[in-house]
C-alpha cells in the first residue's frame, strides 16, 4: 500500500491503526492479545492493537538474545482535528449544526469553507446477543461545512482576526422536526452500521473529504491531511515489512495514539503500553532465572521518535534559525533542542546520521529559532520510559497542523530508506 492509499483510507487514528494491522498481517505478522498468553519464537513476527487506535509490531531476529538489544521506531496515529461532542445536534438559523470541540493544536481557518466528512469509532450493543463492540465508520463523502463569515460582515478577517473554537460548528442539514430532536446524526450512523445495534457512545471526527494528492510541475510535492504523522507511520511500516531486518535484534514499530494532546492515555507514549509488551518479549527469550533481561535489552537498544518537522518556509524564511534551515526535498531531519523538547543527544544524532550515510540518504538538521519556545514530540517520553538513546527525526513539511500539509515526495521515500537501514544494523 503506497502512502497516499494509506492516508486516504485512514481518516482517524482508529482507521490508521486498523490499516496498519492489515499491512502487518499481509506482511506475515501474527496478532497478539494483551489479555492472552503469548507463545513467542525466534524468527517470529507479531503485532498487537491497543484501544483500537495504537499498534505495536515486533520482529524477533533468528539469533535474538535480550542483551543483543532492540531497535525501536515510534510514531503516532493521531492528528489535530475536530471531534464531535455528545448531544451532537444543535439548531440555529434554520440549520442543524454539529456540536464540536477541537483536538490538538489545529490551524482553525484551514478547516473553514471546505467540504468535510465524518469518521470514527462507534460503540454498539448487539440487539440479539447483548454483546458490546466497537465498529469503525467512515461516511466517505462530503457531508458538512464550517462556513466562514463574509468579509462584508466582518472587516477584521484579513486584519489578524482571532477565531473562536466555539464557532467551529459544521452545518449538517436544514431544520426539520426530526433533525431538531437530534435524530439526524444517529440515523446517519445507523445507516452506516446496518442492523439493529443500539448505539451506546462514539468517538467521531471531522476530516477533509478531498483525498491527498501529488502536485507540482513534476508531481514532486504531496498535499494531504494527516501527513503529521501518518507519513512516518507509513515509512515505519514500509521498513518493517519490506526491509531486511537484523537477525540479532528485536525490531519494533510503535504507533501510539494521542500524541497531539500529551500522550497521557493508555494508548499514548506516556503509558506503560510499550514497556509492558517489551518486558514480555525480553522475559520470553531470557534464560531461566534471569530477572534483568528487559533492562539489558533496553541498555543495548536505540530508538527513533519519528515525527514531522518544519521546512524553511518560502514566504516566511525569517521564522527559522538563521543558520540551521532544513528544506523540502533535502532529506530526513534530525531535530535538536538544548532544553530537550526533543530527545536527541549527540550519540543518537550521530547514530542516525551514520544510518542515513550508509543508506545513501541525505540528512538535515532542525532547531527552533532561539526566541521561540517550540513544540515537542513523544521522543522525550519514550527515551525516559525505556532509558535508551533516542533520536527525534522526521520529514520536513510546510503548514504543519493545517487541515492539509505539504511535503516533498522524495523526503518520504528517503525516510523509509533510512528506517530500513536502521532496522538492518546491529
N, C-alpha and C positions, 0 to 999 in steps of 0.2 A: 504494500500500500504506500503510494507516494505521499508526500507531506500534505498537499492540497486535498487529496482524498481523505486523509486522516482528519484534518482540521475541519473540513466541511461536514464530515459525519459526526463531529464531536462538539455540539453547541453548548454543552455544560460539562462540568467535571465528571458527572456520572457517566455521560456518554464517552468521554475521553478515557475513563478507566475501563469501561466495557470494551471499547475498541482496542485498547492496549492489550487486554486479556485475550481477545480474539487473535491479534497478531502473534502474541506469545504462544498461544495454543497451536496455531498453524506452524510455528517455528519449533515445535516439539517439546514445549514446556507443559508440565502437568500441574493441575491446580492442587494447592494445599488449603486446608481449612484450619483456621486458628483453633477452633474448639475440638479438633480431632487429633489423633496420634499421627506422627509423621514418620514414614519409612523412607529414609534418605539414603542415596547411594552415590558413590563417586562416579563422575561422568553424568549424573542426573541433572535435569533441568526442571525448575519448578517456579510457580508464581502463586501469589495469594492476593485477594482483593479485600480491602478494609472499608467498611461502611459505604460500599457501593461507589466510592469516589477516589480511592487511593489504591495503588498497585505496587507490589514489591516482587521482583523477579530475581532468581538465583540460578547461576550455572556453576555446578561443582566440577572443578578440574579432576581429571582422571587420577592425578597424583597429588590431590589436595591433602594437606595437613593443616590444622589451625595455625601453627606457627609460620606457615608459608605466607599468611596474610590474606587480605581481602581488598578488592578494587571496587569502589562504590561510585556510581554516578547518581546524583539526586536532582530531580526537577519537580515541578508542580503542575497539577492538572487544572487548577482554578485560574480564573482571570477576573479582573474588575468587571462589574456588571450591575444589573438592576434586577432585584428579586421581587417577587410578588408577595405581599403581606396576606395573612389570614383576613377574612372579611374583605375579599379582594375587590368587590364591585362597588363603585360609587357613581352617583349620577349628578351631573351639572350641565346646564345649558343644553338640554335635550340630548346629552351624550352620556353613555356609560363609560366610566374610566376604571382602570385597574389601579388599586392602591399598591404603592411600591415603597421599597427602601433601597438605598444604594449599598452595594457590596464592594468594599475596597476603594482604592483611590482613583476612580474613573474620571476622564475628562468629560464633564457633563454636556457641553454644547455639541460634542460629536455624536450624541445619541438623538438629537432633535431632527425632525422632518425626514426621518429615514424609516422605510418600512421595516418593521420588527416582527419576529416570530416568537414562539414560546416553547420552552422545553424544560425537562427536569425529571424529578422523581416523585411518584405518587404512591402513597401507602394505601393499600386496599384490603378489604376483608371479603373473602370469597363467600358468596351467599349460600353455597352448598356445603362446603367443608368447615366454614368459620375460620379458616386459616388467614393470617395476615402476611402480606408480602409486599415488596417494593416493585413497582413497574415503571420503566422508563417511558416517557412520552416525548414526542417531538412533532409539533404541529406542521412544521416543514413548509410553510407558505407565508407570504406577507399577511399579518394578522392585525397589526396595530401600529399607531404612530404617536410619538410625543410631539405635538405641534408647537412650533415656536410662536412668539408674539410678533406681529407685523412691525416693521420699523416705524410705520406711521403712528403706532400706538405706544411705542417705547423708543424714544430717540437715543437712549443710552446704550442700545445694543452693541454699537460699534465703538463705544467710548469706555470700555472696561466694565461692562455690566456684570454684576455678581449674580450668578444663577443660584436659585434656591432648590435644594434637593427635594423639598416638599412639592415642587412644581413638576417633578419628573414623573408624571402620571400619564400613561398612554390611553388614547381613545380606542375603545373596543367596538362600540356599536351605537346605534341610535336607541333612545329610550323606548321601551315597551313595558307592559306590566310585568312580564316575566323577567326582563332584564333588570328592572328596578329592584326586584327582590333578590338579586344576586345569583339567579339561576343560570345565566348565560355561560359563565366560565365553567361551572360544574357540568352543564350539558355538553360543552365542548370537550371536556376531559373524558366524560363517559363515552362519547362517540369514538375518541381515540383509543380508549381502553377496551371497549367492547364488553359484552356480557352484562351481568347484573351485580358486579362487585360494588361494595359500599366504599366510597372514598372517605378515608379517615383523616388524612393530612397530606401535605405536599411540600416540596421544595422546588419552586418553579422560577425560571429566569427568562428575561427577555434576551433576544440575540438578533444580530443583524441578519436579515433574511437573504441578503446578497452574498453569494459564495465568494470565497477567496479566489484571487486570480493573479496571473502574471501580467506585467505591463512594462513599458519602456520601448525604446527604439529596437532593441534586440531581445525583448522579453527578459531583461536582466533583473527586474525587480519583482518582488512579491508583495501584494497588498491583501491583507486578511485580518479578520478578527482573530483574537486569541493567539497571535504569534507568541506573546508572553502568556504562558510558557510552553504551549504545545509544540512549538518548533523544537525545543530542547527535549521534550518527552519523545517526540518522533525520532530525533537524532540518536537518543539513547536506545530506543527500540531497534533502530536500524543497526546499530553497532552490536547489540546483544544477540540479534537473530541472524545477522548476515556477516558478522566478523569472525576472525579466528581468535578464539578465547584461549588464554593461558591455561595449560594443563595443571599447573601447580597451585593456582589461586582459586578463591571463591569470587566469581564475578557477579556483581549485584547492580540492579537498577531499582531505585526508589522513586516512585512518582507520588508525592504527597499531595494532599488537598489543603486548602485554607491558608496557603502562604500569604495571600493578599490581605488577610485580616489577622496576621500574627502567629499562625501555625499552632496555637494552643488549643487543639482539638484532638480527639482520638485518632483521626486520620492525618493529623498535621505532624510536621517535623519536631514540634515541641513535645510530642508524646513518646511513650515507650514502644510504640508500634514496631519501628525498625529494630530497635535494640533487642526487644524480646525475640524477634524472628532470628536475628543474627546469633543470639545466645543459643537458640535451639540448634542451629546449624553447627556451631562450634562444639556443643555438647555431643551431638550425634557422631562427630568424627574424632572425638578425643579418646585417648587411651583410658583404660579403666582407672578410676580414682583421680583423674586429673580434674581439678576444680577451677583451674585458671586458663583453660583453653580459649575462652572468649577474650580474655584480656590480652593474651599473647597474640591472638589473631588481629585484634584491633591495633596493638602496638606495632605490628608489621604491616598495617594497612595504610591505604591512601584513598582519599575521597575527592570527588569533584562536585561542587554545587553548580549546576548548570541553569543559568537564568540569562535573560537578555540584558543588554547594556545600551547606553546612549551613544549613537553615532554622532559625529560632528554635523551640526545642522547647517545646510547650505544657506539658509536665510538668517540664522542667528548664531554665527560662529563664536560670538563673544560670550556665550553661556558656558563654554568649555575652558578647561585649563589651557593656558597659552602655549604649553609645550607638549602635553600629552593629549593627542587628538585622534582617536580611532575613527575610521571612515567606513562607509558602506563598501562592501566588496574587498575589504582589506584583510579578512580572515578573522578567526576566533580572537576574543579579547580576554586578557587577564585583568581582573578587577581588584584594585588595591585601595586600602584606606588605613591611614596611620591609627585611627581610632577604632579600627576593626569593625566598621559597619559591614565589611566583607571579611571572610575568614582567612584570606590569602596571606601567608607569610612567605618569606624568601624561599625556604625549602620547597613549599608546594608550588610557588610560581616557577621555580627552576625546573621542577618535575614536569609541569605542563608545557613549558616552552620546549623542553627536550622531546616530549612526546610529539609536539607539532613538527619539530625539526625532522625527527625520524620518519614522520608520515608525509613529509614534503608539503606541509601546510603552513602558510604564513601566520604570524601571531602578533597581535597588537596589545596595547595597554590602555586602561582607563583609570583615572582618578577624578573625583569631583573638584570643581574649582574651589579654592581654599575658603571662600566666604559662603559656600553652600553646604548645608548640613547633609543633604543627600538621603537616599533610601538605603535599605538593607535587603538581605536575602535570607534563605533558610540555611545558608552556609555556616554562620556562627553557631546556630543551634545544633547542627549536625556535628560540627567539629568538637563542641564541648560535650555533647552526649556520648560520642564514641571515642573521644580523646585520640584523635588521629589528625595528621596534616591534611588540610582541606584547601583546595584551590577554588575560588569563586571565578567562574569564567562564563562566557556567553557570546552569542552573535550580536553584532551591532544593529540597532534599528532606529528609525525615526518615529515620533509620535507615540512613544510607549504609553499605554493605558488609554489611548484613544479607542473608539469602537473599531477602528481599522488602523493597523500599524503597518509600517513599510520596512522591508528589508531587501537585501541583495541575495538572489538565488544561490550564488556560489558560496556565500557565508554559511548557509545551512548545510550545503554539501560538505564543506570543509569541516564543520563541527562534527558531522557524522564520521568523517575520516579520522579526525583527532580522537574521537571516542573509541573507534576501533583500535587505534594504536595504543590507547591507554589500557584497554582490556587485554591486549596481546602481550604486554610487557610483564616481566616478573622481576 
